[in-house]
């Protein structure tokens, strides 16, 4: 059971390992372009490529036909990765070996929908994946295995891709050992929550420090991206760094430019923005942008 790109390596790995995949469950097809184009989930595309049967219930709890099909299939275990629906007790109780989930954090830290981005935003030095039994709560189940990796200066996309493969590998290693592994309960007192990302969170607050802003930029690459308003135009900001000095200019003020960057006052320091995207244009290095365009010193980005 899975839907986005994050779940594809797990499906591929289980298929390659020779597990009998009774069928693949993914979210219903999305409709784009005012109903003119149907878009399959990445997991559905991969399942069809592998010749696997696909099921797409609208709502698990309310789909009696699907629940009956699942009971009749009698799977030993259900493997889950970013499926997109909460599994009701009716599903959790079906497989004798349980429902096993890949979660993109080192639980109990960052339960919830956006653990990868939140780890970057919060400045964690490491994150990873947890293989866990699914329970009725949100990411509260007992843990079976963990694997960690440094966050370093990875973007949200880079960390996502790394954890997707790491999770697939760890799932494949865990499944054959389910009958002998001893699960570990989570320490609820150490739990933190990673709520879903919204586009509004990408609006840069220049009262924050350059370090905080730089983390936000990396976390939200590629989606939803970070931005500020330059006059009446949205300037997307894709790369930035701490300029290494202080500034007493009002937050968001453009205080200078050089061959590589736009310098902006942020949180009492200087933020050097090195890659931007203006409306209708591609991402470009600031140095390239400034060859044919100017940025007015003293403008306040909002």
C-alpha positions as CSV (number, residue, x, y, z in Angstrom):
1,X,0.0,0.0,0.0
2,X,1.6,3.3,-1.1
3,X,1.1,6.2,-3.4
4,X,3.9,8.7,-4.1
5,X,7.5,8.4,-5.3
6,X,8.7,7.7,-1.8
7,X,6.9,4.3,-1.9
8,X,8.2,3.2,-5.3
9,X,11.6,1.8,-4.2
10,X,9.9,-0.4,-1.7
11,X,7.5,-1.9,-4.3
12,X,10.4,-2.5,-6.6
13,X,12.5,-4.1,-3.9
14,X,9.8,-6.5,-2.7
15,X,9.1,-7.5,-6.3
16,X,12.7,-8.1,-7.0
17,X,13.1,-10.1,-3.9
18,X,10.4,-12.5,-5.1
19,X,7.7,-11.8,-2.5
20,X,4.2,-12.8,-3.6
21,X,2.5,-9.4,-4.0
22,X,-1.2,-10.2,-4.1
23,X,-2.1,-6.8,-5.2
24,X,-1.0,-3.1,-4.8
25,X,-3.3,-0.6,-3.1
26,X,-2.9,3.1,-4.0
27,X,-4.9,6.3,-3.9
28,X,-7.5,7.0,-6.6
29,X,-6.3,8.6,-9.8
30,X,-6.0,12.3,-9.8
31,X,-7.7,14.4,-12.4
32,X,-5.7,17.3,-13.9
33,X,-6.4,20.1,-16.3
34,X,-10.1,20.5,-15.5
35,X,-10.9,16.9,-15.9
36,X,-9.2,16.4,-19.3
37,X,-6.2,14.4,-18.0
38,X,-6.1,11.5,-15.5
39,X,-2.8,11.2,-13.6
40,X,-1.8,7.8,-12.1
41,X,0.1,7.7,-8.8
42,X,3.8,6.8,-9.1
43,X,3.1,3.5,-7.3
44,X,0.3,2.6,-9.8
45,X,2.6,3.4,-12.7
46,X,5.3,1.1,-11.3
47,X,2.8,-1.6,-10.4
48,X,1.4,-1.7,-13.9
49,X,4.9,-1.8,-15.3
50,X,5.6,-4.8,-13.1
51,X,2.4,-6.5,-14.2
52,X,0.8,-6.3,-10.7
53,X,-2.9,-6.0,-9.9
54,X,-3.9,-2.6,-8.6
55,X,-6.8,-1.6,-6.3
56,X,-7.8,2.0,-5.6
57,X,-10.5,2.3,-2.9
58,X,-11.8,5.9,-2.3
59,X,-12.1,5.4,1.5
60,X,-10.9,2.2,3.1
61,X,-13.3,2.3,6.1
62,X,-16.3,2.8,3.9
63,X,-15.5,0.4,1.0
64,X,-17.1,-2.9,2.1
65,X,-16.3,-4.5,-1.2
66,X,-12.6,-3.8,-1.0
67,X,-12.4,-4.9,2.7
68,X,-14.0,-8.2,1.7
69,X,-11.6,-8.6,-1.2
70,X,-8.7,-8.0,1.3
71,X,-10.0,-10.6,3.7
72,X,-10.4,-13.1,0.9
73,X,-6.9,-12.4,-0.3
74,X,-5.7,-13.3,3.2
75,X,-2.2,-11.6,3.1
76,X,0.4,-12.7,5.6
77,X,1.5,-9.1,6.0
78,X,0.6,-5.7,4.5
79,X,3.6,-3.4,3.7
80,X,2.8,0.3,3.7
81,X,4.8,3.3,2.6
82,X,3.2,6.8,2.4
83,X,-0.2,5.4,1.4
84,X,-2.1,8.5,2.2
85,X,-5.1,7.1,4.2
86,X,-5.3,6.0,7.8
87,X,-5.7,2.3,8.0
88,X,-8.8,1.4,10.0
89,X,-8.9,-1.4,12.6
90,X,-10.8,-3.5,10.0
91,X,-7.6,-3.5,7.9
92,X,-5.0,-3.6,10.7
93,X,-6.6,-6.8,12.0
94,X,-6.5,-8.8,8.7
95,X,-2.8,-9.9,8.2
96,X,-1.5,-12.3,11.0
97,X,1.9,-10.7,10.8
98,X,0.6,-7.2,10.9
99,X,0.7,-4.1,8.8
100,X,4.3,-2.9,8.5
101,X,5.1,0.8,7.7
102,X,8.1,2.7,6.4
103,X,8.3,6.0,8.2
104,X,10.7,8.7,7.1
105,X,12.1,9.7,10.5
106,X,13.7,8.2,13.6
107,X,10.6,7.7,15.7
108,X,9.3,8.9,18.0
109,X,10.7,12.1,16.6
110,X,8.6,13.6,13.8
111,X,5.4,11.6,13.7
112,X,3.1,12.9,11.0
113,X,3.0,13.8,7.4
114,X,6.2,15.7,6.7
115,X,9.1,14.2,8.8
116,X,11.7,14.8,6.1
117,X,11.1,18.5,5.7
118,X,10.7,19.1,9.4
119,X,14.1,17.4,10.2
120,X,15.8,19.9,7.9
121,X,13.9,22.9,9.2
122,X,14.7,22.0,12.8
123,X,18.4,21.6,12.1
124,X,18.6,18.0,13.1
125,X,22.1,16.5,12.5
126,X,20.7,13.1,11.5
127,X,17.4,11.5,10.5
128,X,16.5,8.2,9.0
129,X,13.8,5.6,8.6
130,X,11.8,3.5,11.0
131,X,10.1,0.2,10.2
132,X,7.1,0.0,12.5
133,X,3.9,-1.9,13.2
134,X,0.9,0.2,12.3
135,X,-1.6,1.1,15.0
136,X,-4.7,3.2,15.2
137,X,-2.8,6.3,16.3
138,X,-0.7,8.5,13.9
139,X,2.8,6.8,13.7
140,X,2.4,5.4,17.3
141,X,3.1,1.7,16.6
142,X,5.9,-0.4,18.0
143,X,9.2,-0.1,16.2
144,X,11.0,-3.0,14.4
145,X,14.1,-1.5,12.9
146,X,15.8,1.9,12.3
147,X,18.5,3.2,10.1
148,X,20.0,6.7,10.2
149,X,21.8,9.1,7.9
150,X,23.3,12.6,8.3
151,X,21.2,15.5,7.2
152,X,24.2,17.6,6.2
153,X,23.2,20.2,3.6
154,X,20.8,18.0,1.7
155,X,17.7,19.4,0.1
156,X,14.2,18.0,0.8
157,X,14.4,16.1,-2.5
158,X,17.8,14.7,-1.9
159,X,16.9,13.5,1.6
160,X,13.6,12.1,0.3
161,X,15.2,10.0,-2.4
162,X,17.9,8.7,0.0
163,X,15.4,7.7,2.7
164,X,13.1,6.1,0.1
165,X,15.8,3.7,-0.9
166,X,17.0,3.2,2.7
167,X,13.5,2.4,3.8
168,X,13.0,-0.1,0.9
169,X,16.2,-1.9,1.9
170,X,15.3,-2.0,5.6
171,X,11.8,-3.2,4.9
172,X,13.3,-6.0,2.8
173,X,15.7,-7.0,5.6
174,X,12.9,-6.8,8.2
175,X,10.1,-8.9,6.6
176,X,11.9,-12.3,6.7
177,X,12.6,-11.7,10.4
178,X,9.1,-10.7,11.5
179,X,8.4,-13.8,13.5
180,X,11.6,-13.5,15.5
181,X,12.1,-9.7,15.9
182,X,11.2,-8.1,19.2
183,X,9.3,-4.9,18.6
184,X,10.2,-1.8,20.8
185,X,7.5,0.5,22.1
186,X,7.9,4.2,21.4
187,X,8.6,6.6,24.2
188,X,5.6,8.9,23.9
189,X,7.3,11.5,26.1
190,X,9.9,12.1,23.4
191,X,7.4,12.3,20.5
192,X,7.3,15.3,18.3
193,X,4.9,16.0,15.4
194,X,5.6,16.9,11.8
195,X,2.5,18.5,10.4
196,X,1.7,18.6,6.7
197,X,3.5,21.3,4.7
198,X,1.5,24.2,3.3
199,X,2.5,26.6,0.5
200,X,2.1,29.6,2.9
201,X,5.0,28.3,5.0
202,X,7.3,29.0,2.0
203,X,6.8,32.8,2.5
204,X,10.2,33.9,3.9
205,X,10.1,35.8,7.2
206,X,13.3,37.9,7.2
207,X,13.1,38.4,10.9
208,X,14.5,34.9,11.1
209,X,18.2,34.2,11.0
210,X,20.0,33.3,7.8
211,X,20.7,29.9,9.2
212,X,16.9,29.3,9.8
213,X,16.0,30.7,6.4
214,X,18.6,28.5,4.6
215,X,17.2,25.4,6.3
216,X,13.7,26.3,5.2
217,X,14.9,26.8,1.6
218,X,16.5,23.4,1.5
219,X,13.6,21.7,3.2
220,X,11.1,23.1,0.7
221,X,13.1,22.2,-2.4
222,X,11.4,21.2,-4.7
223,X,8.0,21.7,-3.1
224,X,6.5,24.1,-2.2
225,X,9.6,26.3,-2.6
226,X,10.3,29.5,-0.7
227,X,9.6,33.0,-1.8
228,X,9.5,36.7,-1.1
229,X,7.7,39.6,-2.8
230,X,10.0,41.9,-4.8
231,X,7.6,44.7,-5.4
232,X,4.6,43.1,-7.0
233,X,6.5,40.1,-8.3
234,X,7.2,36.8,-6.5
235,X,10.8,36.0,-6.2
236,X,11.4,32.3,-5.5
237,X,14.6,31.7,-3.6
238,X,16.3,28.4,-4.1
239,X,19.8,28.8,-2.5
240,X,21.1,31.1,0.2
241,X,23.7,31.2,2.9
242,X,24.7,33.2,5.9
243,X,26.8,36.2,4.8
244,X,29.0,36.0,7.8
245,X,28.4,39.5,9.2
246,X,25.7,41.5,11.0
247,X,23.3,44.2,9.6
248,X,21.2,46.7,11.3
249,X,19.0,47.4,8.2
250,X,15.3,46.7,8.4
251,X,14.5,43.0,7.9
252,X,14.2,42.1,4.2
253,X,16.1,45.1,2.9
254,X,18.4,44.5,-0.1
255,X,21.7,46.0,1.1
256,X,23.9,45.0,-1.8
257,X,24.8,42.8,-4.7
258,X,28.0,41.3,-6.0
259,X,29.0,38.9,-8.8
260,X,27.3,35.9,-7.0
261,X,24.6,37.1,-4.7
262,X,21.9,39.4,-3.5
263,X,22.6,40.5,0.1
264,X,19.5,40.9,2.3
265,X,19.2,41.9,5.9
266,X,17.7,39.0,7.9
267,X,17.5,38.5,11.6
268,X,20.2,41.1,12.3
269,X,22.6,39.5,9.9
270,X,23.2,39.3,6.2
271,X,21.6,36.6,4.0
272,X,23.4,35.9,0.7
273,X,20.9,34.7,-1.9
274,X,22.7,32.8,-4.7
275,X,19.9,31.2,-6.8
276,X,16.5,32.7,-7.6
277,X,13.5,32.2,-10.0
278,X,11.4,35.1,-11.2
279,X,7.8,34.6,-12.5
280,X,7.7,32.7,-15.8
281,X,11.5,32.0,-15.7
282,X,13.7,29.1,-14.8
283,X,15.9,28.8,-11.7
284,X,19.2,30.7,-12.3
285,X,22.3,31.6,-10.4
286,X,22.0,35.2,-9.2
287,X,25.2,36.0,-11.1
288,X,23.5,35.0,-14.3
289,X,20.4,36.9,-13.5
290,X,22.3,40.1,-12.7
291,X,24.0,40.1,-16.2
292,X,20.7,41.2,-17.7
293,X,18.7,42.5,-14.8
294,X,19.2,44.7,-11.8
295,X,18.1,44.5,-8.2
296,X,17.4,47.9,-6.6
297,X,19.4,48.5,-3.4
298,X,17.2,49.6,-0.6
299,X,14.2,47.6,-1.8
300,X,12.5,45.7,1.0
301,X,11.4,42.2,0.2
302,X,8.2,41.2,1.9
